[in-house]
Amino acid sequence: MEYAHHLRMKYPNLYITDDLMPVPKHKQYLASLVGYAQMAGFAVAFFGTQIFGALSVPVPHWAQYLQENKGATIGIFFVGNIINSNLISTGAFEVYLGGRLLHSKIKTGVLPDFDELVRVVGAELDGRARVIGK
C-alpha cells in the first residue's frame, strides 16, 4: 500500500486497485488438511483419553505423548500455522498499467525498486499522453 500511496501523490489521476492472486487448489486443500490435523491434534492432546475410551480402543503411544507434552503440542500447532500461511501465500506483487505488465514479483522474485517503478509508470503514462495528444 505504500507504493500505491506514493504513486497517487505523484500521479493524482492514476487509478490504483489491489487484488488477491488466487491460491492454487492443491495448496488450498493442503492448507485445509493442515488445519484439520491441528484440530485433531489438539482434541487428542486435551481429550484423547475420553475420545479413545468412547471408541473402546486403547490410547496409542503417540496420543499419550501428546497428552503428556501439551507444550510440544502447542509448539506443533504454531508450526502448523506457519506451514498453513506459507501454503496460502502467493507472494504476488504484480504491477499492471492499462493491462500491460510492468513488474512481476512472481517472475523476478523481488519487489520493484520504488524509484524504478515510478520511472517506468511515468514513462508509460508519458507515452500514452503523447499518443493521445499527438
DRENDODO-211919 format. One record per residue: x, y, z of N, C-alpha, C, CB in turn; residue in one letter; chain. Coordinates in Angstrom, 3 decimals. Glycine has a CB too. Layout:
! DRENDODO-211919
+----------+----------+----------+----------+----------+----------+----------+----------+----------+----------+----------+----------+------+------+
:   n.east :  n.north :     n.up :  ca.east : ca.north :    ca.up :   c.east :  c.north :     c.up :  cb.east : cb.north :    cb.up : code : unit :
+----------+----------+----------+----------+----------+----------+----------+----------+----------+----------+----------+----------+------+------+
:        X :        Y :        Z :        X :        Y :        Z :        X :        Y :        Z :        X :        Y :        Z :    a :    A :
...
+----------+----------+----------+----------+----------+----------+----------+----------+----------+----------+----------+----------+------+------+
! end
This chain:
! DRENDODO-211919
+----------+----------+----------+----------+----------+----------+----------+----------+----------+----------+----------+----------+------+------+
:   n.east :  n.north :     n.up :  ca.east : ca.north :    ca.up :   c.east :  c.north :     c.up :  cb.east : cb.north :    cb.up : code : unit :
+----------+----------+----------+----------+----------+----------+----------+----------+----------+----------+----------+----------+------+------+
:    0.811 :   -1.193 :    0.000 :    0.000 :    0.000 :    0.000 :    0.856 :    1.261 :    0.000 :   -0.923 :   -0.004 :    1.191 :    m :    A :
:    2.071 :    1.146 :    0.498 :    2.960 :    2.303 :    0.493 :    3.281 :    2.721 :   -0.942 :    4.259 :    1.992 :    1.265 :    e :    A :
:    3.486 :    1.738 :   -1.808 :    3.735 :    2.039 :   -3.222 :    2.552 :    2.826 :   -3.792 :    3.967 :    0.726 :   -4.039 :    y :    A :
:    1.332 :    2.345 :   -3.522 :    0.134 :    2.985 :   -4.055 :    0.011 :    4.415 :   -3.538 :   -1.115 :    2.177 :   -3.685 :    a :    A :
:    0.282 :    4.613 :   -2.262 :    0.189 :    5.951 :   -1.675 :    1.131 :    6.924 :   -2.381 :    0.511 :    5.900 :   -0.174 :    h :    A :
:    2.380 :    6.523 :   -2.565 :    3.362 :    7.405 :   -3.199 :    3.049 :    7.635 :   -4.681 :    4.764 :    6.817 :   -3.051 :    h :    A :
:    2.575 :    6.601 :   -5.351 :    2.205 :    6.776 :   -6.756 :    1.017 :    7.718 :   -6.894 :    1.880 :    5.424 :   -7.399 :    l :    A :
:    0.050 :    7.627 :   -5.974 :   -1.102 :    8.544 :   -6.022 :   -0.656 :    9.986 :   -5.791 :   -2.162 :    8.143 :   -4.970 :    r :    A :
:    0.337 :   10.175 :   -4.916 :    0.824 :   11.529 :   -4.663 :    1.502 :   12.092 :   -5.910 :    1.800 :   11.539 :   -3.469 :    m :    A :
:    2.254 :   11.255 :   -6.617 :    2.976 :   11.718 :   -7.807 :    2.037 :   11.848 :   -9.006 :    4.126 :   10.754 :   -8.143 :    k :    A :
:    1.088 :   10.909 :   -9.135 :    0.136 :   10.902 :  -10.259 :   -1.277 :   10.854 :   -9.691 :    0.393 :    9.682 :  -11.225 :    y :    A :
:   -1.852 :   12.010 :   -9.309 :   -3.162 :   12.037 :   -8.631 :   -4.308 :   11.440 :   -9.448 :   -3.510 :   13.451 :   -8.277 :    p :    A :
:   -4.219 :   11.442 :  -10.756 :   -5.304 :   10.897 :  -11.579 :   -5.142 :    9.404 :  -11.863 :   -5.382 :   11.652 :  -12.888 :    n :    A :
:   -4.109 :    8.809 :  -11.310 :   -3.860 :    7.384 :  -11.529 :   -4.824 :    6.564 :  -10.683 :   -2.389 :    7.017 :  -11.192 :    l :    A :
:   -5.532 :    5.647 :  -11.324 :   -6.476 :    4.773 :  -10.630 :   -5.739 :    3.493 :  -10.249 :   -7.735 :    4.460 :  -11.523 :    y :    A :
:   -5.655 :    3.227 :   -8.948 :   -4.893 :    2.070 :   -8.454 :   -5.846 :    1.125 :   -7.735 :   -3.732 :    2.516 :   -7.501 :    i :    A :
:   -5.769 :   -0.139 :   -8.075 :   -6.558 :   -1.164 :   -7.385 :   -5.609 :   -2.219 :   -6.855 :   -7.625 :   -1.801 :   -8.332 :    t :    A :
:   -6.092 :   -2.935 :   -5.856 :   -5.335 :   -4.097 :   -5.396 :   -6.264 :   -5.299 :   -5.454 :   -4.764 :   -3.883 :   -3.944 :    d :    A :
:   -5.689 :   -6.412 :   -5.740 :   -6.468 :   -7.626 :   -5.897 :   -5.634 :   -8.785 :   -5.390 :   -6.897 :   -7.842 :   -7.378 :    d :    A :
:   -6.284 :   -9.827 :   -4.954 :   -5.576 :  -11.000 :   -4.474 :   -5.403 :  -12.005 :   -5.601 :   -6.320 :  -11.637 :   -3.295 :    l :    A :
:   -4.212 :  -12.575 :   -5.660 :   -3.963 :  -13.649 :   -6.623 :   -4.599 :  -14.923 :   -6.063 :   -2.414 :  -13.846 :   -6.891 :    m :    A :
:   -5.289 :  -15.680 :   -6.884 :   -5.895 :  -16.913 :   -6.376 :   -4.823 :  -17.936 :   -6.003 :   -6.854 :  -17.508 :   -7.420 :    p :    A :
:   -5.074 :  -18.625 :   -4.894 :   -4.174 :  -19.681 :   -4.435 :   -4.535 :  -20.942 :   -5.201 :   -4.276 :  -19.904 :   -2.877 :    v :    A :
:   -3.533 :  -21.674 :   -5.716 :   -3.844 :  -22.920 :   -6.427 :   -4.653 :  -23.884 :   -5.549 :   -2.546 :  -23.602 :   -6.893 :    p :    A :
:   -5.561 :  -24.609 :   -6.182 :   -6.460 :  -25.515 :   -5.453 :   -5.703 :  -26.532 :   -4.602 :   -7.363 :  -26.247 :   -6.431 :    k :    A :
:   -4.606 :  -27.091 :   -5.121 :   -3.901 :  -28.111 :   -4.345 :   -3.318 :  -27.529 :   -3.062 :   -2.790 :  -28.743 :   -5.184 :    h :    A :
:   -2.914 :  -26.260 :   -3.096 :   -2.406 :  -25.616 :   -1.884 :   -3.544 :  -25.308 :   -0.914 :   -1.647 :  -24.325 :   -2.238 :    k :    A :
:   -4.708 :  -24.972 :   -1.454 :   -5.870 :  -24.744 :   -0.592 :   -6.236 :  -26.029 :    0.145 :   -7.075 :  -24.236 :   -1.419 :    q :    A :
:   -6.220 :  -27.154 :   -0.571 :   -6.551 :  -28.436 :    0.036 :   -5.518 :  -28.820 :    1.090 :   -6.647 :  -29.525 :   -1.035 :    y :    A :
:   -4.237 :  -28.610 :    0.792 :   -3.194 :  -28.917 :    1.768 :   -3.334 :  -28.050 :    3.018 :   -1.808 :  -28.722 :    1.145 :    l :    A :
:   -3.639 :  -26.772 :    2.827 :   -3.830 :  -25.872 :    3.965 :   -5.007 :  -26.337 :    4.819 :   -4.059 :  -24.423 :    3.481 :    a :    A :
:   -6.081 :  -26.771 :    4.182 :   -7.227 :  -27.303 :    4.929 :   -6.831 :  -28.553 :    5.694 :   -8.399 :  -27.613 :    3.982 :    s :    A :
:   -6.060 :  -29.421 :    5.056 :   -5.608 :  -30.649 :    5.696 :   -4.754 :  -30.344 :    6.930 :   -4.817 :  -31.504 :    4.701 :    l :    A :
:   -3.866 :  -29.364 :    6.817 :   -3.043 :  -28.957 :    7.962 :   -3.940 :  -28.440 :    9.082 :   -2.011 :  -27.870 :    7.546 :    v :    A :
:   -4.933 :  -27.644 :    8.748 :   -5.868 :  -27.129 :    9.755 :   -6.625 :  -28.245 :   10.456 :   -6.855 :  -26.170 :    9.112 :    g :    A :
:   -7.086 :  -29.233 :    9.691 :   -7.791 :  -30.366 :   10.297 :   -6.856 :  -31.164 :   11.200 :   -8.381 :  -31.280 :    9.207 :    y :    A :
:   -5.614 :  -31.340 :   10.769 :   -4.639 :  -32.070 :   11.585 :   -4.366 :  -31.312 :   12.889 :   -3.317 :  -32.283 :   10.797 :    a :    A :
:   -4.309 :  -29.995 :   12.820 :   -4.120 :  -29.190 :   14.034 :   -5.282 :  -29.402 :   15.009 :   -3.992 :  -27.690 :   13.675 :    q :    A :
:   -6.494 :  -29.333 :   14.491 :   -7.664 :  -29.514 :   15.357 :   -7.693 :  -30.918 :   15.962 :   -8.957 :  -29.255 :   14.569 :    m :    A :
:   -7.384 :  -31.915 :   15.147 :   -7.371 :  -33.296 :   15.641 :   -6.281 :  -33.470 :   16.708 :   -7.144 :  -34.292 :   14.470 :    a :    A :
:   -5.115 :  -32.897 :   16.469 :   -4.029 :  -32.982 :   17.447 :   -4.402 :  -32.340 :   18.769 :   -2.779 :  -32.328 :   16.899 :    g :    A :
:   -5.052 :  -31.185 :   18.703 :   -5.492 :  -30.526 :   19.931 :   -6.539 :  -31.367 :   20.649 :   -6.054 :  -29.131 :   19.622 :    f :    A :
:   -7.483 :  -31.913 :   19.903 :   -8.525 :  -32.752 :   20.513 :   -7.911 :  -33.951 :   21.211 :   -9.534 :  -33.222 :   19.453 :    a :    A :
:   -6.943 :  -34.595 :   20.563 :   -6.288 :  -35.760 :   21.155 :   -5.461 :  -35.353 :   22.372 :   -5.395 :  -36.463 :   20.117 :    v :    A :
:   -4.761 :  -34.215 :   22.281 :   -3.915 :  -33.771 :   23.393 :   -4.739 :  -33.475 :   24.642 :   -3.119 :  -32.530 :   22.991 :    a :    A :
:   -5.911 :  -32.902 :   24.470 :   -6.689 :  -32.490 :   25.633 :   -7.837 :  -33.438 :   25.984 :   -7.238 :  -31.126 :   25.397 :    f :    A :
:   -8.305 :  -34.226 :   25.015 :   -9.434 :  -35.126 :   25.275 :   -9.189 :  -36.538 :   24.753 :  -10.694 :  -34.567 :   24.648 :    f :    A :
:   -7.929 :  -36.887 :   24.525 :   -7.601 :  -38.179 :   23.923 :   -8.104 :  -39.369 :   24.703 :   -6.138 :  -38.296 :   23.767 :    g :    A :
:   -7.943 :  -39.355 :   26.027 :   -8.385 :  -40.485 :   26.851 :   -9.888 :  -40.691 :   26.688 :   -8.030 :  -40.251 :   28.342 :    t :    A :
:  -10.642 :  -39.605 :   26.714 :  -12.096 :  -39.710 :   26.571 :  -12.479 :  -40.160 :   25.160 :  -12.763 :  -38.362 :   26.895 :    q :    A :
:  -11.794 :  -39.621 :   24.156 :  -12.114 :  -39.977 :   22.769 :  -11.861 :  -41.457 :   22.521 :  -11.287 :  -39.128 :   21.787 :    i :    A :
:  -10.649 :  -41.921 :   22.873 :  -10.330 :  -43.336 :   22.632 :  -11.137 :  -44.261 :   23.527 :   -8.844 :  -43.586 :   22.850 :    f :    A :
:  -11.477 :  -43.787 :   24.739 :  -12.340 :  -44.578 :   25.627 :  -13.724 :  -44.741 :   25.032 :  -12.441 :  -43.922 :   27.009 :    g :    A :
:  -14.267 :  -43.654 :   24.451 :  -15.590 :  -43.722 :   23.828 :  -15.580 :  -44.651 :   22.617 :  -16.057 :  -42.323 :   23.412 :    a :    A :
:  -14.418 :  -44.763 :   21.963 :  -14.300 :  -45.662 :   20.804 :  -13.932 :  -47.084 :   21.223 :  -13.251 :  -45.126 :   19.824 :    l :    A :
:  -13.727 :  -47.281 :   22.516 :  -13.351 :  -48.594 :   23.086 :  -12.067 :  -49.136 :   22.478 :  -14.477 :  -49.607 :   22.876 :    s :    A :
:  -11.089 :  -48.247 :   22.279 :   -9.774 :  -48.663 :   21.795 :   -8.714 :  -48.110 :   22.757 :   -9.523 :  -48.162 :   20.320 :    v :    A :
:   -7.611 :  -48.813 :   22.897 :   -6.569 :  -48.303 :   23.788 :   -5.951 :  -47.013 :   23.219 :   -5.471 :  -49.376 :   24.002 :    p :    A :
:   -5.482 :  -46.177 :   24.125 :   -4.863 :  -44.912 :   23.715 :   -3.502 :  -45.223 :   23.086 :   -4.709 :  -43.926 :   24.937 :    v :    A :
:   -3.277 :  -44.828 :   21.811 :   -1.987 :  -45.098 :   21.161 :   -0.851 :  -44.326 :   21.854 :   -2.051 :  -44.717 :   19.657 :    p :    A :
:    0.361 :  -44.796 :   21.632 :    1.522 :  -44.162 :   22.269 :    1.681 :  -42.706 :   21.838 :    2.796 :  -44.940 :   21.938 :    h :    A :
:    1.440 :  -42.409 :   20.562 :    1.583 :  -41.036 :   20.095 :    0.570 :  -40.124 :   20.763 :    1.428 :  -40.970 :   18.582 :    w :    A :
:   -0.645 :  -40.652 :   21.031 :   -1.671 :  -39.852 :   21.698 :   -1.293 :  -39.630 :   23.163 :   -3.055 :  -40.540 :   21.594 :    a :    A :
:   -0.713 :  -40.636 :   23.790 :   -0.237 :  -40.470 :   25.175 :    0.857 :  -39.410 :   25.223 :    0.292 :  -41.818 :   25.747 :    q :    A :
:    1.746 :  -39.420 :   24.227 :    2.813 :  -38.421 :   24.164 :    2.225 :  -37.014 :   24.074 :    3.738 :  -38.692 :   22.960 :    y :    A :
:    1.232 :  -36.838 :   23.203 :    0.602 :  -35.519 :   23.062 :   -0.056 :  -35.080 :   24.364 :   -0.438 :  -35.538 :   21.934 :    l :    A :
:   -0.686 :  -36.029 :   25.067 :   -1.351 :  -35.693 :   26.327 :   -0.337 :  -35.340 :   27.416 :   -2.232 :  -36.861 :   26.789 :    q :    A :
:    0.788 :  -36.017 :   27.420 :    1.810 :  -35.773 :   28.445 :    2.655 :  -34.538 :   28.137 :    2.714 :  -36.991 :   28.580 :    e :    A :
:    2.707 :  -34.126 :   26.897 :    3.543 :  -32.995 :   26.467 :    2.699 :  -31.944 :   25.758 :    4.678 :  -33.478 :   25.538 :    n :    A :
:    1.820 :  -31.331 :   26.496 :    0.924 :  -30.334 :   25.895 :    1.693 :  -29.126 :   25.351 :   -0.109 :  -29.868 :   26.925 :    k :    A :
:    2.831 :  -28.813 :   25.969 :    3.669 :  -27.718 :   25.461 :    4.176 :  -28.009 :   24.058 :    4.852 :  -27.473 :   26.395 :    g :    A :
:    4.597 :  -29.257 :   23.827 :    5.048 :  -29.650 :   22.495 :    3.880 :  -29.602 :   21.507 :    5.672 :  -31.066 :   22.527 :    a :    A :
:    2.704 :  -29.969 :   21.988 :    1.516 :  -29.925 :   21.130 :    1.228 :  -28.492 :   20.691 :    0.292 :  -30.514 :   21.866 :    t :    A :
:    1.350 :  -27.560 :   21.632 :    1.118 :  -26.154 :   21.296 :    2.187 :  -25.665 :   20.312 :    1.119 :  -25.277 :   22.579 :    i :    A :
:    3.445 :  -26.101 :   20.499 :    4.516 :  -25.750 :   19.562 :    4.238 :  -26.282 :   18.168 :    5.849 :  -26.285 :   20.058 :    g :    A :
:    3.773 :  -27.516 :   18.102 :    3.428 :  -28.121 :   16.809 :    2.288 :  -27.337 :   16.161 :    3.030 :  -29.617 :   16.984 :    i :    A :
:    1.348 :  -26.861 :   16.988 :    0.236 :  -26.058 :   16.479 :    0.767 :  -24.793 :   15.798 :   -0.740 :  -25.686 :   17.627 :    f :    A :
:    1.736 :  -24.115 :   16.439 :    2.296 :  -22.894 :   15.843 :    3.063 :  -23.199 :   14.558 :    3.219 :  -22.189 :   16.845 :    f :    A :
:    3.762 :  -24.312 :   14.522 :    4.449 :  -24.715 :   13.291 :    3.416 :  -24.962 :   12.191 :    5.316 :  -25.992 :   13.529 :    v :    A :
:    2.292 :  -25.566 :   12.567 :    1.207 :  -25.781 :   11.606 :    0.685 :  -24.471 :   11.046 :    0.068 :  -26.550 :   12.257 :    g :    A :
:    0.596 :  -23.445 :   11.905 :    0.157 :  -22.130 :   11.428 :    1.138 :  -21.550 :   10.416 :   -0.008 :  -21.165 :   12.604 :    n :    A :
:    2.428 :  -21.728 :   10.658 :    3.448 :  -21.231 :    9.719 :    3.321 :  -21.959 :    8.382 :    4.882 :  -21.420 :   10.306 :    i :    A :
:    3.172 :  -23.269 :    8.449 :    3.015 :  -24.066 :    7.225 :    1.769 :  -23.607 :    6.469 :    2.921 :  -25.586 :    7.559 :    i :    A :
:    0.681 :  -23.427 :    7.199 :   -0.576 :  -23.000 :    6.590 :   -0.422 :  -21.643 :    5.908 :   -1.684 :  -22.938 :    7.646 :    n :    A :
:    0.218 :  -20.701 :    6.578 :    0.420 :  -19.372 :    5.998 :    1.242 :  -19.439 :    4.719 :    1.105 :  -18.453 :    7.005 :    s :    A :
:    2.286 :  -20.259 :    4.733 :    3.128 :  -20.388 :    3.541 :    2.388 :  -21.057 :    2.392 :    4.385 :  -21.178 :    3.870 :    n :    A :
:    1.483 :  -21.971 :    2.705 :    0.731 :  -22.645 :    1.649 :   -0.229 :  -21.697 :    0.932 :   -0.042 :  -23.817 :    2.229 :    l :    A :
:   -0.835 :  -20.769 :    1.678 :   -1.842 :  -19.911 :    1.055 :   -1.289 :  -18.563 :    0.600 :   -2.975 :  -19.685 :    2.015 :    i :    A :
:   -0.010 :  -18.332 :    0.807 :    0.612 :  -17.089 :    0.361 :    1.126 :  -17.249 :   -1.071 :    1.767 :  -16.681 :    1.313 :    s :    A :
:    0.703 :  -16.349 :   -1.943 :    1.167 :  -16.423 :   -3.331 :    2.445 :  -15.625 :   -3.529 :    0.085 :  -15.917 :   -4.284 :    t :    A :
:    2.684 :  -14.645 :   -2.661 :    3.868 :  -13.799 :   -2.812 :    3.771 :  -12.858 :   -3.997 :    5.093 :  -14.654 :   -2.954 :    g :    A :
:    2.567 :  -12.656 :   -4.489 :    2.393 :  -11.849 :   -5.695 :    2.461 :  -10.359 :   -5.396 :    1.071 :  -12.179 :   -6.358 :    a :    A :
:    3.119 :   -9.644 :   -6.261 :    3.101 :   -8.181 :   -6.300 :    3.277 :   -7.829 :   -7.769 :    4.241 :   -7.521 :   -5.373 :    f :    A :
:    2.164 :   -7.786 :   -8.460 :    2.164 :   -7.581 :   -9.900 :    1.690 :   -6.158 :  -10.187 :    1.261 :   -8.632 :  -10.620 :    e :    A :
:    2.391 :   -5.466 :  -11.052 :    2.039 :   -4.082 :  -11.385 :    1.670 :   -4.035 :  -12.864 :    3.223 :   -3.090 :  -11.063 :    v :    A :
:    0.407 :   -3.671 :  -13.104 :   -0.108 :   -3.525 :  -14.467 :   -0.503 :   -2.077 :  -14.676 :   -1.320 :   -4.475 :  -14.727 :    y :    A :
:   -0.348 :   -1.616 :  -15.874 :   -0.849 :   -0.296 :  -16.256 :   -1.567 :   -0.475 :  -17.581 :    0.314 :    0.778 :  -16.363 :    l :    A :
:   -2.880 :   -0.315 :  -17.539 :   -3.692 :   -0.487 :  -18.744 :   -3.573 :   -1.882 :  -19.339 :   -3.298 :    0.534 :  -19.779 :    g :    A :
:   -3.472 :   -2.879 :  -18.496 :   -3.371 :   -4.247 :  -18.978 :   -1.957 :   -4.699 :  -19.315 :   -4.220 :   -4.402 :  -20.171 :    g :    A :
:   -1.002 :   -3.780 :  -19.279 :    0.395 :   -4.121 :  -19.591 :    1.147 :   -4.392 :  -18.289 :    1.090 :   -2.973 :  -20.401 :    r :    A :
:    1.810 :   -5.533 :  -18.211 :    2.580 :   -5.909 :  -17.030 :    3.869 :   -5.098 :  -16.970 :    2.892 :   -7.420 :  -17.038 :    l :    A :
:    4.013 :   -4.309 :  -15.882 :    5.225 :   -3.512 :  -15.705 :    6.219 :   -4.184 :  -14.771 :    4.873 :   -2.138 :  -15.173 :    l :    A :
:    5.730 :   -4.964 :  -13.815 :    6.609 :   -5.687 :  -12.901 :    5.872 :   -6.898 :  -12.348 :    7.096 :   -4.768 :  -11.749 :    h :    A :
:    6.603 :   -7.996 :  -12.193 :    6.044 :   -9.213 :  -11.619 :    6.993 :   -9.773 :  -10.557 :    5.778 :  -10.265 :  -12.723 :    s :    A :
:    6.530 :   -9.765 :   -9.301 :    7.339 :  -10.365 :   -8.240 :    7.371 :  -11.890 :   -8.403 :    6.781 :   -9.977 :   -6.842 :    k :    A :
:    6.314 :  -12.446 :   -8.956 :    6.283 :  -13.891 :   -9.179 :    7.396 :  -14.295 :  -10.146 :    4.902 :  -14.331 :   -9.728 :    i :    A :
:    7.592 :  -13.503 :  -11.202 :    8.632 :  -13.825 :  -12.193 :   10.032 :  -13.465 :  -11.714 :    8.347 :  -13.105 :  -13.496 :    k :    A :
:   10.172 :  -12.304 :  -11.045 :   11.507 :  -11.826 :  -10.665 :   11.926 :  -12.287 :   -9.272 :   11.547 :  -10.314 :  -10.725 :    t :    A :
:   10.944 :  -12.553 :   -8.407 :   11.251 :  -12.953 :   -7.040 :   11.536 :  -11.785 :   -6.105 :   12.421 :  -13.872 :   -7.046 :    g :    A :
:   11.442 :  -10.562 :   -6.600 :   11.733 :   -9.387 :   -5.768 :   10.653 :   -8.324 :   -5.971 :   13.136 :   -8.806 :   -6.105 :    v :    A :
:   10.500 :   -7.482 :   -4.937 :    9.637 :   -6.313 :   -5.082 :   10.329 :   -5.314 :   -5.989 :    9.305 :   -5.675 :   -3.700 :    l :    A :
:    9.571 :   -4.482 :   -6.692 :   10.223 :   -3.492 :   -7.549 :   10.871 :   -2.395 :   -6.709 :    9.210 :   -2.881 :   -8.533 :    p :    A :
:   11.959 :   -1.865 :   -7.200 :   12.549 :   -0.689 :   -6.595 :   11.571 :    0.456 :   -6.824 :   13.974 :   -0.374 :   -7.193 :    d :    A :
:   11.261 :    1.191 :   -5.765 :   10.218 :    2.218 :   -5.891 :   10.568 :    3.263 :   -6.939 :    9.986 :    2.899 :   -4.550 :    f :    A :
:   11.794 :    3.753 :   -6.915 :   12.187 :    4.784 :   -7.886 :   12.080 :    4.257 :   -9.318 :   13.627 :    5.266 :   -7.606 :    d :    A :
:   12.472 :    3.006 :   -9.504 :   12.378 :    2.392 :  -10.835 :   10.912 :    2.254 :  -11.243 :   13.078 :    1.003 :  -10.853 :    e :    A :
:   10.055 :    1.873 :  -10.287 :    8.631 :    1.732 :  -10.587 :    8.027 :    3.076 :  -10.989 :    7.881 :    1.153 :   -9.374 :    l :    A :
:    8.375 :    4.133 :  -10.280 :    7.879 :    5.473 :  -10.616 :    8.356 :    5.873 :  -12.002 :    8.342 :    6.512 :   -9.570 :    v :    A :
:    9.622 :    5.575 :  -12.318 :   10.174 :    5.910 :  -13.631 :    9.423 :    5.161 :  -14.736 :   11.683 :    5.577 :  -13.686 :    r :    A :
:    9.185 :    3.868 :  -14.534 :    8.508 :    3.051 :  -15.546 :    7.063 :    3.505 :  -15.722 :    8.553 :    1.558 :  -15.158 :    v :    A :
:    6.363 :    3.762 :  -14.603 :    4.977 :    4.241 :  -14.695 :    4.946 :    5.596 :  -15.391 :    4.329 :    4.342 :  -13.285 :    v :    A :
:    5.870 :    6.490 :  -15.006 :    5.928 :    7.812 :  -15.640 :    6.180 :    7.720 :  -17.129 :    7.006 :    8.654 :  -14.999 :    g :    A :
:    7.115 :    6.874 :  -17.529 :    7.418 :    6.715 :  -18.955 :    6.205 :    6.151 :  -19.696 :    8.647 :    5.792 :  -19.151 :    a :    A :
:    5.522 :    5.206 :  -19.078 :    4.341 :    4.610 :  -19.704 :    3.226 :    5.648 :  -19.839 :    3.847 :    3.396 :  -18.885 :    e :    A :
:    3.001 :    6.426 :  -18.784 :    1.964 :    7.465 :  -18.834 :    2.336 :    8.562 :  -19.825 :    1.742 :    8.072 :  -17.439 :    l :    A :
:    3.622 :    8.927 :  -19.872 :    4.082 :    9.949 :  -20.803 :    3.887 :    9.478 :  -22.243 :    5.562 :   10.292 :  -20.543 :    d :    A :
:    4.186 :    8.211 :  -22.513 :    3.990 :    7.656 :  -23.848 :    2.537 :    7.656 :  -24.252 :    4.534 :    6.256 :  -23.918 :    g :    A :
:    1.658 :    7.369 :  -23.319 :    0.221 :    7.393 :  -23.610 :   -0.265 :    8.814 :  -23.856 :   -0.571 :    6.762 :  -22.458 :    r :    A :
:    0.263 :    9.774 :  -23.084 :   -0.142 :   11.164 :  -23.265 :    0.269 :   11.663 :  -24.645 :    0.472 :   12.052 :  -22.171 :    a :    A :
:    1.460 :   11.253 :  -25.116 :    1.915 :   11.664 :  -26.439 :    1.012 :   11.074 :  -27.517 :    3.375 :   11.233 :  -26.667 :    r :    A :
:    0.598 :    9.821 :  -27.347 :   -0.276 :    9.184 :  -28.333 :   -1.632 :    9.874 :  -28.346 :   -0.442 :    7.677 :  -28.030 :    v :    A :
:   -2.165 :   10.200 :  -27.146 :   -3.465 :   10.853 :  -27.066 :   -3.384 :   12.293 :  -27.584 :   -3.984 :   10.833 :  -25.618 :    i :    A :
:   -2.318 :   13.033 :  -27.185 :   -2.184 :   14.432 :  -27.561 :   -1.655 :   14.651 :  -28.965 :   -1.298 :   15.114 :  -26.603 :    g :    A :
:   -0.922 :   13.731 :  -29.528 :   -0.285 :   13.816 :  -30.849 :   -0.030 :   15.255 :  -31.145 :   -1.155 :   13.172 :  -31.961 :    k :    A :
+----------+----------+----------+----------+----------+----------+----------+----------+----------+----------+----------+----------+------+------+
! end
